[in-house]
C-alpha cells in the first residue's frame, strides 16, 4: 500500500510540475501524456509487430541461456578440472558490462534477430551458470554424509540433497534472468535493427520525442514486471516444500523480507 501511495504521489507531483511548466513539457511530458501515447500505440496496433519481435528474441535467449548455463554449471560442479577453466571465464564475463558486446554480435550475425538472441543468451547464460554451479557447490557435505550414513545411495543423495539446493538457486536465478533477457534484446535492437521495441526507442531518441520514449520504456518495464511476478509465483509454488515458503503463505505479512539466493549471485 505504501508503495502505491508513493508512486501516486510521485506521478501526481510530476504531472503538476509539468503542467505548471516548472518542468519543460518537451523534455518531461506529463504522465497523462505518456499514458495517452501508450494507449494510442496499443489501440492502433503499431506497437504489436515490434513487441512480438522483442518478446520472441528475449524468450529465445532466456530458454537457450537457461539450458546452456544450467548444463555448464552442472558439469563444472561435478568435474573440477573443467571448472578451473570455465569458472574464470564466466567470472570475467560477469565482471564486464556484457551489453558492450552488442556491436560485435551485430558485426558477426547481422542486424536480424540472431544478434539480439545471442546477446540475451550471453546475459542469461552467465547468471544461470553461477546459480547452478553455486547451488551445487554450496551443498553442506554433512548432509551428504548423513544421507549416506542412513543407507542412502547416489540416487538418494542427488534427490534429497542436491536437487533441493539447486532448485532454490535456479528458481531465484530465473527471475533475474528474465530482466537480463529483455535487456539483451532491447539493447541489441537499439544498437542496430529494423524492428523491435529497441528500434522504436532509437527512433524516438533520434527525433527527440520524449513522450514516445517514456511510453516505450513503460511498456518494456510493464512486461518485465509481469514476467517477474509470474516467475515469482512459479518460484513460490516450486519451493512450497520449504518451511519459509509455507510460513509466508500462512502469514504473508508477518515475516520480514529475506535475502534470496539470486541476490547473492556474483
C-alpha positions in Angstrom: 0.0 0.0 0.0 2.8 2.4 0.9 4.5 1.7 -2.5 1.3 2.6 -4.3 0.8 5.8 -2.4 4.5 6.7 -3.0 4.1 6.0 -6.8 0.9 8.0 -6.9 2.5 11.0 -5.1 5.5 10.9 -7.5 3.3 10.8 -10.6 1.0 13.4 -9.3 3.9 15.7 -8.5 5.4 15.1 -11.9 2.0 15.9 -13.6 1.6 19.1 -11.6 5.2 20.3 -12.2 4.9 19.6 -16.0 1.6 21.3 -16.4 2.7 24.3 -14.3 5.8 24.4 -16.5 8.1 24.0 -13.6 9.5 21.2 -15.8 9.9 21.6 -19.5 6.9 19.6 -21.0 9.0 18.9 -24.1 11.7 17.1 -22.1 9.5 16.0 -19.2 6.0 15.3 -20.6 3.3 14.7 -18.0 2.4 11.1 -17.1 -1.0 11.6 -18.6 0.5 12.4 -21.9 2.8 9.4 -21.8 -0.2 7.2 -20.9 -2.1 8.6 -23.9 0.8 7.7 -26.2 0.8 4.1 -24.7 -2.9 3.9 -25.3 -2.6 5.1 -28.9 0.3 2.6 -29.6 -1.8 -0.3 -28.3 -5.1 0.8 -29.9 -3.6 1.5 -33.3 -1.7 -1.8 -33.3 1.5 -0.1 -34.4 3.5 -1.5 -31.5 2.4 -5.1 -31.7 4.7 -6.3 -34.6 7.7 -4.7 -32.8 6.5 -6.1 -29.4 6.3 -9.6 -30.8 9.8 -9.4 -32.2 11.3 -8.2 -28.9 9.4 -10.8 -26.8 10.5 -13.6 -29.2 14.2 -12.6 -29.0 14.1 -12.3 -25.2 12.3 -15.6 -24.7 14.6 -17.4 -27.1 17.7 -16.0 -25.3 16.1 -16.9 -22.0 15.4 -20.5 -22.9 18.8 -21.1 -24.6 20.7 -19.3 -21.9 19.0 -21.1 -19.1 19.6 -24.5 -20.6 23.2 -23.9 -21.5 24.1 -22.1 -18.3 22.5 -24.8 -16.1 24.2 -27.5 -18.1 27.6 -25.8 -17.8 27.1 -25.2 -14.1 26.1 -28.9 -13.6 29.1 -30.2 -15.5 31.6 -27.9 -13.9 30.4 -28.6 -10.4 30.9 -32.3 -11.0 34.2 -32.1 -12.9 36.7 -29.8 -11.0 39.4 -29.6 -13.8 36.8 -28.2 -16.2 35.6 -25.8 -13.6 39.1 -24.4 -13.2 39.0 -23.4 -16.9 35.3 -22.3 -17.2 34.8 -20.5 -13.9 37.4 -17.8 -14.5 36.0 -17.2 -18.0 32.5 -16.9 -16.6 33.7 -14.6 -13.8 35.4 -12.4 -16.4 32.2 -12.2 -18.5 30.3 -11.4 -15.3 32.7 -8.6 -14.4 32.4 -6.7 -17.6 29.2 -5.0 -18.8 28.2 -7.6 -21.3 26.0 -5.3 -23.3 29.1 -3.7 -24.8 29.3 -6.9 -26.9 26.2 -5.9 -28.8 28.1 -4.2 -31.7 30.3 -7.2 -32.0 27.3 -9.5 -32.3 25.8 -7.2 -34.9 29.0 -7.4 -37.0 29.1 -11.2 -36.7 25.4 -12.0 -37.0 23.9 -9.0 -38.8 21.1 -6.8 -37.7 18.5 -9.5 -37.7 17.1 -11.4 -34.7 20.2 -13.7 -34.3 22.4 -10.9 -32.9 19.7 -10.0 -30.3 19.1 -13.6 -29.3 22.9 -14.0 -28.9 23.2 -11.0 -26.5 20.2 -12.2 -24.5 21.6 -15.7 -24.4 25.0 -14.4 -23.1 23.4 -12.3 -20.4 21.2 -15.1 -19.2 23.8 -17.9 -19.5 26.2 -16.3 -17.1 23.5 -15.8 -14.4 22.2 -19.4 -14.7 25.7 -20.8 -14.7 26.5 -19.3 -11.4 23.1 -20.1 -10.0 23.5 -23.8 -10.8 27.2 -24.0 -10.0 26.8 -22.3 -6.7 23.7 -24.3 -5.8 25.7 -27.5 -6.1 29.0 -26.2 -4.6 27.2 -24.8 -1.6 25.7 -28.1 -0.5 26.6 -28.9 3.0 28.9 -32.0 3.0 27.5 -33.0 6.4 24.0 -33.5 4.8 25.5 -35.8 2.2 27.3 -37.8 4.9 24.1 -38.1 6.9 22.1 -39.5 4.0 24.9 -42.0 3.2 25.0 -43.0 6.9 21.3 -43.7 6.8 21.9 -46.1 3.9 21.2 -43.7 1.0 22.9 -44.3 -2.2 24.0 -41.9 -5.0 20.4 -41.5 -6.2 19.1 -40.6 -2.8 21.9 -38.1 -2.2 21.0 -36.4 -5.5 17.3 -36.4 -4.9 17.3 -35.4 -1.3 20.3 -33.0 -1.1 21.5 -31.7 -4.4 18.1 -31.3 -6.2 16.5 -29.1 -3.5 19.6 -26.9 -3.2 19.9 -26.4 -7.0 16.2 -25.9 -7.4 16.2 -22.9 -4.9 19.1 -21.2 -6.7 17.8 -21.8 -10.2 14.3 -20.7 -9.3 15.6 -17.4 -8.0 18.1 -17.0 -10.8 15.3 -17.3 -13.3 13.7 -14.1 -12.0 17.0 -12.2 -12.5 17.5 -13.8 -15.9 14.1 -12.6 -17.2 15.2 -8.9 -16.9 18.6 -9.7 -18.4 16.9 -11.4 -21.4 14.9 -8.3 -22.2 17.9 -6.1 -21.6 19.8 -8.0 -24.2 17.0 -7.9 -26.8 16.2 -4.2 -26.4 19.9 -3.1 -26.2 20.7 -5.2 -29.3 17.8 -3.6 -31.2 18.8 -0.1 -30.0 22.3 -0.6 -31.4 21.2 -1.8 -34.9 17.9 -3.3 -36.1 14.9 -2.7 -38.3 12.2 -3.8 -35.9 11.5 -4.3 -32.2 11.0 -2.0 -29.2 14.6 -1.1 -29.1 14.4 0.1 -32.7 11.4 2.2 -31.8 13.3 3.6 -28.8 16.2 4.5 -31.1 13.8 6.3 -33.5 12.1 8.2 -30.6 15.5 9.3 -29.3 16.7 10.5 -32.8 13.5 12.6 -33.1 13.7 13.9 -29.5 10.2 12.5 -28.8 10.3 12.2 -25.0 6.6 11.1 -24.8 7.2 8.1 -27.2 10.5 7.3 -25.4 8.9 7.1 -22.0 5.9 5.3 -23.4 8.1 2.5 -24.8 10.1 2.3 -21.6 6.9 1.9 -19.7 5.8 -0.9 -22.0 9.1 -2.8 -21.5 9.1 -2.3 -17.8 5.4 -3.4 -17.6 6.2 -6.7 -19.5 9.3 -7.4 -17.3 7.3 -6.8 -14.1 4.5 -9.1 -15.3 7.0 -11.8 -16.1 8.8 -11.2 -12.8 5.6 -11.7 -11.0 4.8 -14.8 -12.9 8.2 -16.3 -12.2 7.9 -15.3 -8.5 4.6 -17.2 -8.3 6.2 -20.1 -10.0 9.1 -20.0 -7.5 6.7 -20.0 -4.5 4.8 -22.9 -6.0 8.0 -24.8 -6.9 9.6 -24.3 -3.5 6.4 -24.7 -1.5 8.0 -27.6 0.4 10.5 -25.2 2.1 9.5 -24.1 5.6 9.9 -20.4 4.9 7.6 -20.5 1.9 4.9 -22.4 3.9 5.2 -19.9 6.7 5.0 -17.0 4.3 1.8 -18.4 2.8 0.3 -18.9 6.2 1.4 -15.4 7.5 2.2 -13.3 4.4 2.5 -10.1 6.3 4.1 -11.4 9.5 7.5 -12.3 8.1 10.3 -9.8 7.1 11.8 -9.9 3.7 14.7 -12.4 3.4 17.6 -12.4 1.0 17.0 -14.6 -2.0 19.8 -16.8 -3.4 19.6 -14.9 -6.8 20.5 -11.7 -5.0 23.8 -13.3 -3.9 24.8 -14.5 -7.4 28.1 -12.8 -8.3 
